[in-house]
Amino acid sequence: MPDRPFTYESRAQRVLFGAGTLAQAPDELDRLGARKALVLSTAPQRGQAEQVAALLGPRAAGIFDGAVMHVPLASAEAARAAARDAGADALVAVGGGSTVGLAKAIALVAPLPVLAIPITYAGSEMTPIYGLTENGLKRTGRDARVLPRTVLYDPDLTLALPVGLSVVSGINAIAHAAEGLYAADGNPVTSLMAAEGIAALGRALPALHADPRDRAARSDALYGAWLCGLVLGSVAMALHHKLCHTLGGSFNLPHAELHTVVLPHVLAYNAVAAPQAMQRIASALGTVDAAQGVQALARRLGAPVALRDIGMRAQDLDQACALALRDAYPNPRPIEAAPLRALLQAAYDGAPPAA
């Protein structure tokens, strides 16, 4: 039995999962009542966007490949104009968090349904959370209008995802679920999804690191990312996501790598205040300690473990700490300046995580 009262709210969303699911994209647009969809991607992923546009045929209103990390406001405004000029009545987001985030930025101001086709493990496609960066500050929010109406999970589309990006994207997904396990508004349903999602990714990442073409591992990773994304969209996130939004938006650090570096240190920070959550994370990963287990996984798979290795400057740590302290948000352990600054230093140095 649950040890405390809880509220669980589900959201209307259609998910199709399985190899070859991409072929159903035209039918899914028909289900949405869409006739002209703008296909979105990053510049490096334009080839996959062109593949989807060709599949859509006359339903494709064009391709906008200007998605970039952290959704700068200028990029969002350009995409909004492109959708308007194309006469689009729907959006198809092909890619990861940057592309889905761009689709959300359009949907925030225009009533266009989003069909998401993820090719990373970001999980943004399962959430009503959006983010926009302007003047070096990333602003996030929740709005039901931005939640993709349909998501096509086709593991075959992830076979070409580079191993290094696969690993950090997968650990990014683990971060969503880990914070869900100690969320102030958590519940038994999201906790079950979180534990299962972490376990799936804990199995999948070493397997696809050994063989990037391992279809079973790719499917397991995408399954785990789906569950972790559901958790992210269902409960409030805490210190980890606040820090990553601050560091990413203000210092333009790579998103998935940033989550990978920071997560072990936040887990160590919160360990005393959330022991049951830490036990579930450790158990899902088959390790003794949650924080050390996540960092060991990253090291073993060749992922970065230090902020200094992904572009953070030592002279910016004090500013990052001050920015992260500006707004109150729920976290199991109180967020205080001195221990937070120590956390950032340890993450910068790539030190072992410690409370």
The 8 nearest C-alpha neighbors of each residue, nearest first, counted from 0:
[[1, 2, 3, 187, 4, 186, 5, 188],
 [2, 0, 3, 187, 4, 186, 5, 188],
 [1, 3, 0, 4, 5, 187, 186, 185],
 [2, 4, 1, 5, 186, 0, 187, 185],
 [5, 3, 2, 6, 1, 186, 184, 185],
 [4, 6, 186, 3, 7, 184, 185, 187],
 [7, 5, 8, 186, 4, 184, 185, 187],
 [6, 8, 186, 5, 9, 188, 233, 185],
 [9, 7, 6, 10, 233, 234, 188, 186],
 [8, 10, 7, 11, 233, 12, 229, 232],
 [11, 9, 12, 8, 143, 233, 146, 232],
 [10, 12, 9, 13, 148, 146, 149, 147],
 [13, 11, 148, 149, 10, 14, 147, 150],
 [12, 14, 149, 148, 150, 15, 11, 151],
 [15, 13, 150, 149, 151, 16, 12, 152],
 [14, 16, 151, 152, 150, 20, 13, 17],
 [17, 15, 152, 153, 151, 14, 20, 18],
 [18, 16, 153, 20, 19, 152, 154, 15],
 [19, 17, 153, 154, 20, 155, 16, 152],
 [18, 20, 21, 153, 22, 17, 155, 154],
 [19, 21, 153, 22, 18, 17, 23, 151],
 [20, 22, 23, 19, 24, 153, 151, 152],
 [23, 21, 20, 24, 19, 25, 54, 26],
 [22, 24, 21, 26, 25, 20, 27, 19],
 [23, 25, 27, 26, 22, 21, 28, 55],
 [26, 24, 28, 27, 55, 23, 29, 22],
 [27, 25, 29, 28, 23, 24, 30, 22],
 [26, 28, 30, 24, 29, 25, 23, 31],
 [27, 29, 31, 25, 30, 33, 26, 24],
 [30, 28, 32, 26, 27, 31, 33, 25],
 [31, 29, 27, 28, 32, 26, 33, 25],
 [30, 32, 28, 29, 33, 27, 112, 148],
 [33, 31, 29, 30, 28, 34, 88, 27],
 [34, 32, 28, 31, 29, 88, 89, 35],
 [33, 35, 58, 36, 32, 88, 29, 28],
 [36, 34, 58, 87, 60, 59, 88, 33],
 [37, 35, 89, 59, 90, 87, 60, 88],
 [36, 38, 60, 90, 61, 87, 62, 59],
 [37, 39, 91, 62, 90, 92, 61, 36],
 [40, 38, 92, 63, 64, 62, 93, 91],
 [41, 39, 64, 98, 93, 66, 44, 94],
 [40, 42, 66, 64, 44, 65, 43, 67],
 [41, 43, 64, 45, 44, 65, 40, 66],
 [44, 42, 41, 45, 46, 40, 64, 47],
 [45, 43, 41, 46, 42, 47, 40, 48],
 [44, 46, 48, 42, 47, 43, 40, 49],
 [47, 45, 49, 48, 44, 50, 43, 42],
 [48, 46, 50, 49, 45, 44, 51, 93],
 [47, 49, 45, 51, 50, 46, 93, 52],
 [48, 50, 52, 46, 47, 51, 53, 45],
 [51, 49, 47, 53, 48, 52, 54, 46],
 [50, 52, 54, 48, 49, 53, 55, 47],
 [51, 53, 49, 55, 54, 59, 50, 48],
 [54, 52, 56, 50, 51, 55, 49, 59],
 [53, 55, 51, 52, 56, 50, 25, 22],
 [56, 54, 52, 58, 53, 25, 59, 51],
 [55, 57, 53, 58, 54, 59, 52, 25],
 [58, 56, 59, 55, 60, 35, 34, 53],
 [57, 59, 35, 55, 34, 56, 36, 60],
 [60, 58, 36, 57, 61, 52, 35, 55],
 [59, 61, 37, 35, 36, 85, 87, 58],
 [62, 60, 37, 59, 38, 63, 85, 52],
 [61, 63, 38, 39, 37, 64, 48, 60],
 [62, 64, 39, 65, 38, 40, 61, 78],
 [65, 63, 40, 41, 42, 39, 66, 45],
 [64, 66, 41, 63, 42, 67, 74, 40],
 [65, 67, 41, 98, 40, 64, 97, 101],
 [68, 66, 97, 70, 41, 65, 69, 98],
 [69, 67, 97, 70, 66, 254, 253, 71],
 [68, 70, 71, 132, 248, 131, 97, 67],
 [71, 69, 131, 68, 67, 132, 101, 72],
 [72, 70, 132, 74, 73, 131, 69, 133],
 [71, 73, 75, 74, 133, 132, 131, 76],
 [72, 74, 76, 75, 71, 77, 133, 70],
 [75, 73, 77, 71, 72, 76, 78, 70],
 [76, 74, 72, 78, 73, 77, 104, 101],
 [75, 77, 79, 73, 78, 74, 72, 80],
 [76, 78, 74, 80, 75, 79, 81, 73],
 [79, 77, 81, 75, 80, 76, 82, 74],
 [80, 78, 76, 82, 105, 81, 77, 75],
 [79, 81, 83, 77, 78, 82, 84, 76],
 [82, 80, 78, 84, 83, 79, 85, 77],
 [83, 81, 85, 79, 87, 80, 84, 78],
 [82, 84, 80, 86, 81, 85, 79, 87],
 [83, 85, 81, 86, 82, 80, 87, 79],
 [86, 84, 82, 87, 83, 60, 81, 61],
 [85, 87, 83, 84, 82, 88, 35, 60],
 [88, 86, 35, 36, 85, 82, 89, 37],
 [87, 89, 35, 111, 33, 36, 86, 34],
 [90, 88, 36, 111, 112, 87, 33, 113],
 [91, 89, 113, 37, 36, 38, 114, 112],
 [90, 92, 38, 114, 115, 113, 39, 37],
 [91, 93, 115, 39, 99, 98, 116, 38],
 [94, 92, 116, 40, 117, 39, 48, 91],
 [95, 93, 118, 117, 98, 40, 92, 116],
 [94, 96, 119, 117, 97, 98, 118, 121],
 [95, 97, 99, 121, 123, 98, 100, 94],
 [96, 98, 100, 68, 67, 95, 99, 66],
 [99, 97, 101, 66, 100, 40, 96, 94],
 [100, 98, 102, 96, 101, 92, 97, 95],
 [101, 99, 103, 97, 98, 102, 96, 129],
 [100, 102, 104, 98, 103, 99, 70, 66],
 [103, 101, 99, 105, 100, 104, 106, 92],
 [104, 102, 145, 106, 100, 101, 105, 107],
 [103, 105, 101, 107, 102, 106, 75, 100],
 [106, 104, 102, 79, 103, 107, 108, 109],
 [107, 105, 109, 103, 145, 108, 111, 104],
 [106, 108, 104, 105, 145, 103, 109, 144],
 [107, 109, 106, 105, 110, 104, 79, 144],
 [108, 110, 106, 111, 107, 105, 79, 144],
 [111, 109, 106, 112, 108, 144, 107, 88],
 [110, 112, 89, 106, 109, 88, 113, 90],
 [113, 111, 89, 148, 90, 110, 147, 114],
 [114, 112, 147, 90, 148, 91, 89, 115],
 [113, 115, 91, 149, 147, 150, 90, 148],
 [114, 116, 150, 92, 91, 117, 113, 147],
 [115, 117, 93, 151, 92, 150, 152, 94],
 [118, 116, 94, 95, 119, 93, 115, 152],
 [117, 119, 94, 157, 156, 95, 116, 120],
 [120, 118, 95, 117, 121, 168, 94, 157],
 [119, 121, 224, 168, 169, 122, 221, 172],
 [120, 122, 96, 123, 119, 172, 168, 95],
 [123, 121, 228, 124, 224, 120, 125, 225],
 [124, 122, 125, 126, 96, 121, 228, 99],
 [123, 125, 122, 126, 147, 115, 99, 150],
 [126, 124, 228, 229, 123, 122, 232, 146],
 [125, 127, 232, 128, 123, 124, 146, 231],
 [126, 128, 146, 141, 143, 142, 145, 232],
 [129, 127, 141, 126, 140, 142, 232, 130],
 [130, 128, 140, 139, 103, 100, 141, 127],
 [129, 131, 139, 138, 137, 140, 70, 132],
 [132, 130, 70, 138, 137, 71, 72, 139],
 [133, 131, 137, 71, 136, 72, 70, 248],
 [132, 134, 135, 136, 72, 71, 137, 131],
 [135, 133, 136, 132, 249, 137, 71, 72],
 [134, 136, 249, 133, 248, 132, 137, 250],
 [137, 135, 249, 132, 248, 133, 134, 138],
 [138, 136, 132, 248, 131, 244, 133, 130],
 [139, 137, 131, 130, 132, 136, 140, 133],
 [140, 138, 130, 129, 131, 137, 128, 141],
 [139, 141, 129, 128, 130, 142, 138, 127],
 [142, 140, 128, 127, 129, 143, 139, 145],
 [141, 143, 144, 127, 145, 128, 140, 146],
 [142, 144, 127, 145, 146, 141, 128, 126],
 [145, 143, 142, 146, 107, 106, 127, 110],
 [144, 146, 103, 106, 143, 127, 107, 142],
 [145, 147, 127, 143, 144, 126, 148, 125],
 [148, 146, 113, 149, 114, 124, 115, 145],
 [147, 149, 12, 113, 114, 112, 146, 13],
 [148, 150, 13, 114, 147, 14, 12, 115],
 [151, 149, 115, 14, 114, 116, 15, 152],
 [150, 152, 15, 116, 14, 16, 153, 20],
 [153, 151, 16, 15, 17, 154, 150, 116],
 [152, 154, 18, 17, 20, 155, 156, 19],
 [155, 153, 218, 156, 157, 18, 217, 152],
 [154, 156, 157, 153, 158, 18, 19, 214],
 [155, 157, 154, 158, 153, 118, 159, 160],
 [158, 156, 118, 160, 154, 155, 159, 119],
 [157, 159, 155, 160, 156, 212, 211, 217],
 [160, 158, 157, 161, 156, 211, 212, 155],
 [159, 161, 157, 158, 165, 162, 164, 119],
 [162, 160, 164, 163, 165, 159, 211, 158],
 [161, 163, 165, 164, 208, 166, 160, 211],
 [164, 162, 166, 165, 161, 167, 302, 301],
 [163, 165, 167, 161, 166, 162, 168, 160],
 [166, 164, 162, 168, 163, 167, 169, 161],
 [165, 167, 169, 163, 164, 168, 204, 162],
 [168, 166, 170, 255, 169, 164, 256, 165],
 [167, 169, 171, 165, 255, 120, 166, 170],
 [168, 170, 172, 166, 171, 167, 120, 165],
 [171, 169, 173, 167, 172, 168, 259, 166],
 [170, 172, 168, 174, 258, 169, 255, 173],
 [173, 171, 169, 170, 174, 175, 224, 227],
 [172, 174, 170, 176, 197, 171, 175, 177],
 [175, 173, 177, 171, 172, 176, 178, 170],
 [176, 174, 231, 172, 173, 178, 177, 227],
 [175, 177, 193, 179, 227, 173, 178, 174],
 [178, 176, 174, 179, 180, 175, 173, 280],
 [179, 177, 180, 176, 181, 175, 182, 236],
 [178, 180, 176, 182, 177, 181, 230, 175],
 [179, 181, 276, 178, 177, 190, 182, 176],
 [180, 182, 179, 178, 276, 273, 183, 185],
 [183, 181, 179, 185, 184, 180, 178, 235],
 [182, 184, 185, 181, 329, 235, 330, 331],
 [185, 183, 182, 234, 235, 186, 5, 6],
 [186, 184, 182, 183, 234, 179, 189, 180],
 [185, 187, 188, 5, 189, 190, 7, 184],
 [188, 186, 190, 189, 191, 1, 185, 5],
 [189, 187, 191, 190, 186, 192, 7, 185],
 [188, 190, 192, 191, 230, 187, 186, 193],
 [191, 189, 193, 187, 188, 192, 180, 186],
 [192, 190, 188, 194, 189, 193, 187, 195],
 [193, 191, 189, 195, 190, 226, 194, 196],
 [194, 192, 176, 190, 196, 191, 195, 227],
 [193, 195, 197, 191, 196, 192, 283, 198],
 [194, 196, 198, 192, 193, 197, 199, 191],
 [195, 197, 223, 193, 199, 226, 198, 227],
 [198, 196, 200, 194, 173, 199, 195, 201],
 [197, 199, 283, 201, 195, 196, 200, 284],
 [200, 198, 223, 196, 202, 201, 197, 219],
 [199, 201, 203, 220, 197, 202, 223, 198],
 [200, 202, 198, 284, 199, 203, 197, 204],
 [203, 201, 200, 199, 204, 198, 205, 206],
 [202, 204, 216, 200, 206, 220, 201, 219],
 [203, 205, 207, 206, 200, 208, 202, 201],
 [206, 204, 208, 207, 203, 209, 202, 300],
 [207, 205, 203, 209, 208, 204, 216, 210],
 [206, 208, 211, 210, 209, 204, 216, 205],
 [207, 209, 205, 206, 210, 211, 162, 204],
 [208, 210, 206, 207, 205, 211, 213, 204],
 [211, 209, 207, 212, 213, 208, 206, 216],
 [210, 212, 207, 213, 208, 162, 209, 158],
 [213, 211, 210, 158, 214, 207, 217, 159],
 [214, 212, 216, 210, 211, 215, 207, 217],
 [215, 213, 217, 216, 212, 218, 154, 155],
 [214, 216, 218, 217, 213, 219, 203, 220],
 [217, 215, 203, 219, 213, 218, 214, 207],
 [216, 218, 214, 220, 219, 215, 154, 221],
 [217, 219, 215, 154, 221, 216, 220, 214],
 [218, 220, 216, 222, 217, 221, 203, 199],
 [221, 219, 223, 200, 217, 203, 222, 218],
 [220, 222, 224, 218, 223, 219, 225, 120],
 [223, 221, 219, 225, 220, 224, 218, 226],
 [222, 224, 196, 199, 220, 226, 221, 225],
 [223, 225, 221, 227, 120, 222, 226, 172],
 [226, 224, 228, 222, 223, 227, 122, 221],
 [227, 225, 229, 196, 223, 228, 224, 192],
 [226, 228, 176, 224, 230, 229, 196, 225],
 [229, 227, 122, 231, 225, 125, 230, 226],
 [230, 228, 226, 232, 227, 125, 231, 233],
 [229, 231, 227, 233, 228, 232, 189, 176],
 [232, 230, 228, 175, 229, 233, 234, 227],
 [231, 233, 126, 229, 230, 234, 127, 125],
 [232, 234, 230, 231, 229, 235, 189, 8],
 [235, 233, 184, 185, 232, 231, 179, 230],
 [236, 234, 182, 184, 237, 183, 233, 179],
 [235, 237, 178, 240, 182, 234, 179, 231],
 [236, 238, 330, 329, 239, 240, 241, 178],
 [239, 237, 241, 240, 330, 242, 265, 236],
 [238, 240, 242, 241, 237, 265, 243, 262],
 [241, 239, 243, 242, 238, 237, 244, 236],
 [240, 242, 238, 244, 239, 243, 245, 237],
 [243, 241, 245, 239, 240, 244, 238, 246],
 [242, 244, 240, 246, 245, 241, 247, 239],
 [245, 243, 247, 241, 242, 246, 248, 240],
 [244, 246, 242, 243, 248, 247, 249, 241],
 [247, 245, 243, 250, 249, 244, 248, 242],
 [246, 248, 252, 251, 244, 250, 245, 243],
 [247, 249, 137, 251, 136, 245, 244, 246],
 [248, 250, 135, 136, 246, 247, 245, 251],
 [249, 251, 246, 247, 252, 248, 311, 135],
 [252, 250, 247, 248, 249, 253, 246, 69],
 [251, 253, 247, 250, 254, 310, 257, 246],
 [254, 252, 256, 257, 255, 251, 247, 309],
 [253, 255, 257, 256, 252, 247, 258, 68],
 [254, 256, 168, 258, 167, 257, 171, 253],
 [257, 255, 259, 167, 258, 254, 253, 260],
 [256, 258, 254, 260, 255, 259, 253, 261],
 [259, 257, 255, 171, 261, 256, 260, 262],
 [258, 260, 256, 257, 170, 261, 262, 167],
 [259, 261, 304, 257, 258, 305, 262, 256],
 [260, 262, 258, 264, 259, 263, 346, 257],
 [261, 263, 265, 264, 259, 258, 260, 266],
 [264, 262, 290, 266, 265, 294, 261, 293],
 [263, 265, 352, 267, 266, 262, 261, 268],
 [264, 266, 268, 262, 267, 263, 239, 269],
 [265, 267, 263, 269, 290, 264, 268, 270],
 [266, 268, 354, 270, 264, 265, 353, 290],
 [269, 267, 354, 265, 266, 270, 264, 353],
 [268, 270, 266, 272, 267, 332, 271, 273],
 [269, 271, 267, 273, 272, 274, 268, 266],
 [272, 270, 273, 269, 274, 268, 354, 332],
 [271, 273, 269, 270, 331, 332, 274, 268],
 [274, 272, 270, 276, 275, 271, 269, 181],
 [273, 275, 277, 276, 270, 271, 272, 278],
 [276, 274, 278, 277, 273, 279, 181, 180],
 [275, 277, 279, 180, 278, 274, 273, 181],
 [278, 276, 274, 280, 275, 279, 289, 281],
 [277, 279, 275, 281, 276, 280, 282, 274],
 [278, 280, 282, 276, 277, 281, 283, 275],
 [281, 279, 277, 283, 282, 278, 289, 276],
 [282, 280, 289, 286, 278, 284, 283, 279],
 [281, 283, 285, 279, 284, 280, 278, 286],
 [284, 282, 198, 280, 281, 285, 194, 197],
 [283, 285, 281, 282, 201, 286, 198, 280],
 [286, 284, 282, 283, 281, 287, 201, 292],
 [285, 287, 281, 284, 292, 288, 282, 289],
 [286, 288, 281, 289, 285, 292, 282, 278],
 [287, 289, 281, 291, 292, 290, 286, 277],
 [290, 288, 281, 292, 277, 280, 291, 293],
 [291, 289, 263, 266, 292, 293, 267, 288],
 [290, 292, 294, 288, 293, 289, 295, 352],
 [291, 293, 289, 295, 290, 294, 288, 286],
 [294, 292, 296, 290, 295, 291, 263, 289],
 [293, 295, 297, 291, 296, 292, 263, 298],
 [296, 294, 292, 298, 297, 293, 291, 299],
 [295, 297, 293, 299, 294, 298, 292, 300],
 [298, 296, 302, 294, 300, 295, 299, 301],
 [299, 297, 295, 301, 300, 296, 302, 294],
 [298, 300, 296, 297, 301, 295, 302, 205],
 [299, 301, 297, 298, 302, 296, 208, 205],
 [300, 302, 298, 299, 297, 303, 163, 166],
 [301, 303, 297, 300, 298, 167, 304, 163],
 [302, 304, 305, 260, 256, 301, 308, 297],
 [303, 305, 260, 349, 302, 259, 298, 306],
 [306, 304, 349, 347, 307, 308, 346, 348],
 [307, 305, 347, 308, 311, 309, 346, 260],
 [306, 308, 311, 347, 305, 309, 310, 312],
 [307, 309, 306, 305, 310, 303, 311, 304],
 [310, 308, 306, 307, 311, 252, 253, 305],
 [309, 311, 307, 308, 252, 312, 306, 253],
 [312, 310, 307, 306, 309, 313, 252, 250],
 [313, 311, 314, 315, 307, 310, 316, 306],
 [312, 314, 315, 316, 311, 307, 347, 344],
 [313, 315, 312, 316, 317, 318, 311, 319],
 [314, 316, 318, 313, 312, 317, 319, 311],
 [317, 315, 319, 318, 313, 314, 320, 343],
 [318, 316, 320, 319, 315, 321, 314, 340],
 [317, 319, 321, 315, 320, 316, 322, 314],
 [320, 318, 316, 322, 317, 321, 323, 315],
 [319, 321, 317, 323, 318, 322, 340, 316],
 [320, 322, 318, 324, 319, 323, 317, 325],
 [323, 321, 319, 325, 324, 320, 318, 245],
 [322, 324, 320, 321, 325, 242, 319, 245],
 [325, 323, 321, 322, 326, 320, 336, 327],
 [324, 326, 322, 323, 321, 327, 320, 328],
 [327, 325, 324, 328, 323, 322, 241, 321],
 [326, 328, 325, 329, 324, 334, 323, 330],
 [329, 327, 326, 330, 237, 238, 241, 236],
 [330, 328, 237, 183, 331, 327, 236, 238],
 [329, 331, 237, 332, 238, 333, 328, 183],
 [332, 330, 272, 269, 273, 333, 181, 329],
 [331, 333, 330, 272, 269, 334, 268, 271],
 [334, 332, 335, 330, 331, 329, 269, 272],
 [335, 333, 332, 339, 336, 330, 324, 338],
 [336, 334, 337, 339, 338, 333, 324, 340],
 [335, 337, 339, 338, 340, 334, 320, 324],
 [336, 338, 340, 339, 335, 341, 342, 334],
 [339, 337, 341, 340, 336, 335, 342, 334],
 [340, 338, 342, 336, 341, 337, 335, 343],
 [339, 341, 343, 337, 342, 338, 320, 336],
 [342, 340, 338, 344, 339, 343, 345, 337],
 [343, 341, 339, 345, 340, 344, 338, 346],
 [344, 342, 346, 340, 341, 345, 347, 339],
 [345, 343, 347, 341, 346, 342, 348, 340],
 [344, 346, 350, 348, 342, 347, 343, 349],
 [347, 345, 343, 349, 344, 348, 305, 306],
 [346, 348, 306, 344, 305, 307, 345, 349],
 [347, 349, 345, 350, 346, 305, 344, 307],
 [350, 348, 305, 346, 304, 347, 345, 351],
 [351, 349, 345, 348, 352, 346, 305, 347],
 [350, 352, 353, 349, 291, 345, 294, 264],
 [353, 351, 264, 267, 263, 350, 290, 291],
 [354, 352, 267, 351, 264, 268, 290, 342],
 [353, 268, 267, 352, 270, 269, 264, 271]]
